[in-house]
Amino acid sequence: MIVQRSLHLRRLMASVGWQLLALLLYDILVTYLFMIKGWTRVGQDNLPLPLLGSAVALVVSLRNNAAYSRWWEGRTLWGQIVNESRNFVRGLIAMTGDVSLQVRLTKHQVAYTQALRSHLLRASPWPDIERLLPPETLARVKQAANVPLALQTDIADRLGIARKAGLVDTMSMAALNASLSAMANAQGGLERIKNTPLPRQYNQFPRVFTRIFCVLLPLGLVRDLGYFTPLGSALVGFMFLALDQIGVDLEDPFEGTLHDVPMRAITSAIEVDLHQMIGKISNPPVVKVQDGILN
């Protein structure tokens, strides 16, 4: 996630620079043909550019709103994971007297959040969770297609064993299970966002309409702007291209790009918080803002 408040020109040019360059070269060509070659038919002053621009802006705005809603829902669901992780460990501390059970399930919960991050990125979770789980648990969850779900199941199994041993009473079991259920619901929401892309029409049509508008723009401006057509057309076209790129960047919040929800920072904070709650010192890899980006 980009957290830098000031405009990062190099990053902006990396995303739309080649498109802007192509537009500028096209604008120069139109200006050359009209002003130097005398191809007066190139200039079309009857094009309804204001109407077309308003329509394109509306379509792009609708797509960007949908893309941002997906991104924000992903961040909201991760916030729910954070809150319920704390609730779960606090419940363990308050409702169970077995310190070894508290430590073990807290590490399981930390591993769950790390595995969930990797699951959404389609990456291997083992480098992040091997240090947190005993060998027998690792051997069991390595066979699972959905590792975070397998870890939640393992937590539930161990709570069931503790319940039968009298370490957890019925009311406490219900409260802890409620936290697990809330996290399962949040995981389902995150998987829905990951596995259900924005309808292709939402992505393709704004891109096509934006580029058609950029093609028509110098044709409608060249009679009025003359040699300044490349400057005016490129500036307006740049704004539309940048708006279109915003939607493309935000529509998939779990792709491992600089526009993602900062899952590594979130899971690192969860690990520190949960381990401190049980009196343990945790030293996960420090997640720092680098070049204005928080991962």
RAKA-V144425 format. One record per residue. PHI is phi as a letter, one per 30 degrees, with the letter a starting at -180 (none if undefined). OMEGA is omega in degrees with one decimal (NA if undefined). D_CENTER is the distance of its C-alpha to the mean C-alpha in whole Angstrom. Layout:
BEGIN
PHI_OMEGA_D_CENTER + PHI_OMEGA_D_CENTER
END
This chain:
BEGIN
none_178.2_8 + d_179.9_11 + c_179.6_13 + d_-176.5_16 + d_-178.9_18 + d_-179.0_21 + d_177.9_20 + c_-171.8_19 + d_-178.2_22 + d_178.6_21 + d_179.0_18 + d_179.5_18 + d_178.0_21 + d_-176.9_19 + d_-177.3_17 + b_-173.9_20 + d_-177.4_23 + d_177.5_24 + d_179.0_24 + d_178.4_26 + d_178.1_28 + d_178.9_29 + d_-179.5_29 + d_178.5_32 + d_177.8_34 + d_177.9_34 + d_178.8_35 + d_178.5_38 + d_179.0_39 + d_179.4_40 + d_179.1_41 + d_-178.2_43 + d_-177.6_45 + d_-172.6_45 + d_-174.9_47 + c_-176.8_49 + d_178.4_49 + i_177.6_50 + d_-174.4_48 + d_-179.7_48 + d_176.9_47 + d_-179.5_43 + d_-178.7_43 + c_-176.5_42 + d_178.4_43 + c_178.0_43 + d_-179.7_39 + d_-175.5_37 + d_178.3_34 + e_179.6_34 + d_179.0_33 + d_180.0_31 + d_178.4_29 + d_-179.8_29 + d_179.2_28 + d_179.2_25 + d_178.9_24 + d_-179.7_24 + d_-179.5_22 + d_179.4_19 + d_178.1_19 + d_178.7_19 + d_-179.3_16 + d_176.7_14 + d_178.5_14 + d_179.9_13 + d_179.9_10 + d_176.9_9 + d_176.8_11 + d_-179.1_8 + d_-177.2_5 + d_176.1_8 + d_176.5_9 + d_178.2_7 + d_178.8_8 + d_179.7_11 + d_175.4_11 + d_173.7_11 + d_176.3_13 + d_176.5_15 + d_178.4_15 + e_-176.4_16 + d_-177.7_19 + d_174.7_20 + d_177.5_21 + d_178.9_23 + d_-178.1_25 + d_-178.6_25 + d_176.2_27 + d_176.1_29 + d_176.7_30 + e_-178.2_31 + d_-174.8_33 + d_-168.6_35 + c_178.1_36 + b_179.0_37 + c_-177.3_39 + c_-177.2_38 + d_-179.3_37 + d_177.0_36 + d_179.1_34 + d_-178.3_32 + d_-176.3_31 + d_-177.2_31 + d_175.0_28 + d_176.7_26 + d_175.5_26 + d_-178.9_25 + d_175.8_22 + d_178.9_21 + d_178.7_21 + d_-178.5_19 + d_177.1_16 + d_179.4_16 + d_179.2_17 + d_176.8_14 + e_179.5_11 + d_179.2_13 + d_-179.9_14 + d_179.3_10 + d_-175.4_10 + h_-178.9_14 + c_178.2_15 + d_-178.6_18 + d_-167.7_18 + d_178.3_22 + e_-176.8_22 + c_-172.6_20 + c_-178.9_22 + d_-178.9_25 + d_-173.5_27 + c_-171.5_26 + c_174.9_28 + d_-175.2_31 + e_-177.2_32 + d_177.2_33 + d_177.4_30 + e_-179.9_28 + d_-178.0_31 + d_-175.0_30 + d_178.6_26 + d_178.6_26 + d_-174.7_28 + d_174.7_25 + d_179.7_23 + c_-173.6_20 + d_179.1_20 + d_176.7_19 + d_178.4_21 + d_178.2_24 + d_175.8_23 + d_177.5_23 + d_178.7_26 + d_176.5_28 + d_179.8_28 + d_178.7_29 + d_-178.0_32 + d_173.4_33 + d_176.9_33 + d_177.7_35 + d_178.4_37 + d_178.4_38 + d_180.0_38 + d_179.5_41 + d_178.9_42 + i_-179.7_43 + d_-179.6_40 + b_179.3_38 + d_-173.8_40 + d_-179.1_39 + d_178.7_37 + d_178.7_35 + d_179.6_34 + d_-180.0_33 + d_179.1_31 + d_179.3_29 + d_177.5_28 + d_177.3_27 + d_177.8_24 + d_179.5_24 + d_178.8_23 + d_177.7_21 + d_177.0_19 + d_177.1_19 + d_178.5_18 + d_177.7_15 + d_177.6_14 + d_177.4_16 + d_178.1_13 + d_178.4_10 + d_177.3_12 + d_178.9_13 + d_-178.3_10 + d_-171.5_9 + c_-179.7_13 + b_-178.8_13 + d_174.0_12 + e_179.4_13 + e_-173.2_17 + e_177.9_18 + d_179.8_20 + d_-177.7_17 + c_-172.1_16 + d_-175.8_20 + d_176.9_22 + e_178.9_20 + d_180.0_21 + d_-177.9_24 + d_179.7_25 + d_-178.3_24 + d_174.6_26 + d_178.8_29 + d_179.5_29 + d_177.4_29 + d_-178.5_32 + d_-171.9_34 + e_-179.1_33 + d_178.2_36 + d_180.0_38 + d_-176.3_38 + c_-168.3_38 + d_178.9_41 + d_-177.6_44 + d_-174.2_43 + c_179.9_41 + h_-177.5_43 + d_178.2_43 + d_-178.6_40 + e_179.6_38 + e_-179.6_35 + d_-178.3_34 + d_-178.2_34 + d_-179.8_32 + d_179.9_30 + d_179.0_29 + d_179.0_28 + d_178.1_27 + e_179.5_24 + d_179.8_23 + d_178.6_22 + d_179.5_21 + d_177.7_18 + d_178.6_18 + d_-178.4_17 + d_178.3_15 + e_179.4_12 + d_178.5_12 + d_-178.1_11 + d_-171.6_9 + c_-169.5_7 + d_178.4_8 + b_-172.5_6 + d_-178.4_2 + b_-176.5_4 + c_-179.9_7 + i_179.1_8 + c_-179.3_8 + d_179.8_9 + c_-177.2_6 + d_162.8_3 + e_-174.6_4 + d_-172.9_7 + d_-179.8_8 + d_177.2_12 + d_-179.5_13 + d_-177.8_12 + d_176.6_14 + d_178.1_17 + d_177.2_18 + d_-178.5_18 + d_179.6_21 + d_-177.3_22 + d_-175.2_23 + d_179.1_24 + d_176.8_26 + d_179.6_28 + d_179.2_29 + c_175.7_31 + i_178.8_32 + c_176.5_31 + c_-179.9_30 + c_179.8_26 + b_176.7_25 + d_177.3_22 + e_-177.7_21 + d_177.9_20 + c_-177.7_17 + c_173.4_18 + d_180.0_16 + b_179.3_17 + h_178.4_18 + i_-175.9_16 + b_175.0_13 + c_-178.1_12 + c_NA_10
END
